[in-house]
Amino acid sequence: MEDIFESLSSREIDILREVGNVGAGHAATALSRLLNRRILMTVPRAYVIPLREAPELVGGTETLVVGVYLSVTGDAPGHMLFFAPWSSAMALVEMLMGPQEDLTEMGRSALEEVGNILTSSYLTALADFTGLLVVPTPPLIAVDMLGAILSTVLIEIGKAGDHVLVVETEFQDAGRALSGYMVFIPEGVALMTILRALGERQ
Amino acid sequence: MIRVGMAEGYVTANPSSVLAALGLGSCVAVMLYDPVRRVAGMAHVMLPTSPDGRGGTTPYKFADTAIPRLVEEMVKAGAKPSQLVAKLAGGASMFQTAADSPLNIGQRNIQAVEEELKRLNIRVVATRIGGNVGRSVYFYPATGIARVRSIGQEEQEF
C-alpha cells in the first residue's frame, strides 16, 4: 500500500500545521486556566518524517523523555504520542506544582493530565476544521528512553505506515521556553479522510 | 560498535566488535553464542510470529523466523548448533495497562522467543527481561558477556 505521507504536498503539510496551531491555541488556553497564569504556545514547525528518525528530534534513542500515548477512535482513527525531553517535562510539572526534586506519582499524573489536555486540544481543533468525529482513549504515560517508548507504540499499532506527522510545540512561560513534540500516526485511510474533509483531496 | 536495529540481525566472530541494541522497549534482543568458536549473533525481534511462517523479507522481525535464521547464519560463520547458548534482553511493558491489552506485546515476544529456543534445544543462560523499563544491551563476542543499561539504574553485566 502506498504511504500517503510520502505524497503530501507542502501546502497540505501547512494546513495540518495550521490545525496544529489552532490546537496549540486551545491547549494554551486550557493550560493557562489550569495553571492560573498566562502560557503561550506556538507551533514553529510541522513536518513528515520516517518514524525511525523521530528519536533524533531529541538527541537520540536513549534520551530520557516523558511520553503520553493515546489512541483515537471515530471517523479518523489513529494514534497520538506527545513527548517532551525530561527537562521540559519537569519544568511543566514545576509550573503546576512548584519546585520538584524528582518525578513523584503526583507529578506523573499531572503530566498525564497535561498530555491529555494537549492531545485533546489538537483533536478538538482537528474535529472543528474537518467536522469529523474523533474520540481519544484515556492517556498512558511512560518515562523512559525515547527509543523504547517509540518502538513499543510503533509495534502496538503495527499496521500504520512508516511515516508520521510531527507537530513541534513550544511553551513559553515567564521567559522560559519548553519544547514538546506531538506525533500523529493515522491508521489506514484516516489521513486521506482528514484531507478530504479539509477539502484538499477528492 | 555494530548497532542492530529493529528487525535486523547480525553475526560476527570478530573478538573486537560489539553488538548493540539500543532503546529496547517491547522488542527482544536475542543473543546467541558459541563459547568454543566464539561466534556471536544478535537478533532484534519486534513481534512473536510471522504472518506466513516464513518471515518474508524481514525474517529477523519475528521470533519464530528470526531465531532459525540467526542459527543458520551462525553456522555459516563456524558455530556449532549444539554448542549455542542464549541470552535475552527486553520484552518490557512500557505503559501500565491491563494484562490482556495488546500493549503487552513484550510479554508475548518473550514467550515466543523462549518457545522457539526450546524447540531448537538452545539453552537460555541469562536474561534481563520483562518489567516496565527500557533497555540498551551490548554483547561482546570475545567473551559472550552482555551488559544492559536502563535509565536510573547501574549498568549490569549478565
Interface residues (C-beta under 8 A of the other chain):
Chain A: R52 P55 T61 E62 L64 Y69 L140 I141 A142 D144 M145 L146 G147 A148 I149 L150 S151 T152 I155 E156 G158
Chain B: G5 M6 L22 G23 L24 G25 S26 C27 M46 L47 A92 M94 F95 Q96 T97 P102 L103 I105 G106 N132 V133 G134 R135 S136 R149 I151
